[in-house]
Amino acid sequence: MRKDFKTLCIVLSLLITLSFLFPVSINANPVEDPPLMTVNDEITINADDNIDQGSDDTSEPDEGTTDEPDLVQPNLQYCTHLEGSGWNDWVMSDAISGTVGEGRRMEAVGIVLTENDYDLDVQYQSFVENFGWLSIRSNGQGSGTSGYGLRLEAIHIELTGADADLFDVYYQVHAQNIGWMDWAKNGEYAGTCDMGLRLEAIRVIIQPVGSEAPGDTELPFIQG
């Protein structure tokens, strides 16, 4: 009996050791998806203020005119799962989701494109305390954990689909002890890894490809 108990202890010890050595082997995101959002109207950008939108003029443009139709930008919405409050409400592009100055960790995030007339999707992947990089999620699915008390530390976001080259996606995170980091773009990492620092808030923007960056882009990510 004593020998069997000793053998069982050895096996359990080995299993615990292996779970710490290979935490990134998990292929699922242990978090429920965020609640459905309210779909907002499309946003039209790059409108020419000199054009009378109500004009009935049907005359042909002058030769050499290179005007192109306005690019209708798909809505981008996102929400965060926060320590102490769970899933927050969905916010629109460039809004802050999360908290600043409250010392509360982000635990998961969901991102989605709505009113989207393009062959365009969004996918994202988060780096979580004790788990490492989780599997890629997309189109409003939750990426992170819930009920584990674990912090998000980093994230990357990118557009996919045949029309992905029409837009850039920028994102900026607020990290513990650092504050707002620089903007990352199109799949670059944002946040920190292996430094034990939580993400607290995030901003995401989608805009036509080649548009000016919304801010500094020099240091969006720090590897510990």
HUZIVEN-V998937 format. One record per helix or strand. SS is the DSSP state (h for helix, s for strand). FROM is the first residue (numbers start at 0). TO is the last residue. If there is no record, write none. Layout:
((SS FROM TO) (SS FROM TO))
//
This chain:
((h 1 20) (h 22 24) (s 42 43) (s 71 72) (s 74 81) (s 85 86) (s 90 91) (s 96 97) (s 105 113) (s 120 127) (s 131 132) (s 136 137) (s 142 143) (s 151 159) (h 163 165) (s 166 174) (s 178 179) (s 183 184) (s 189 192) (s 198 207) (s 220 222))
//
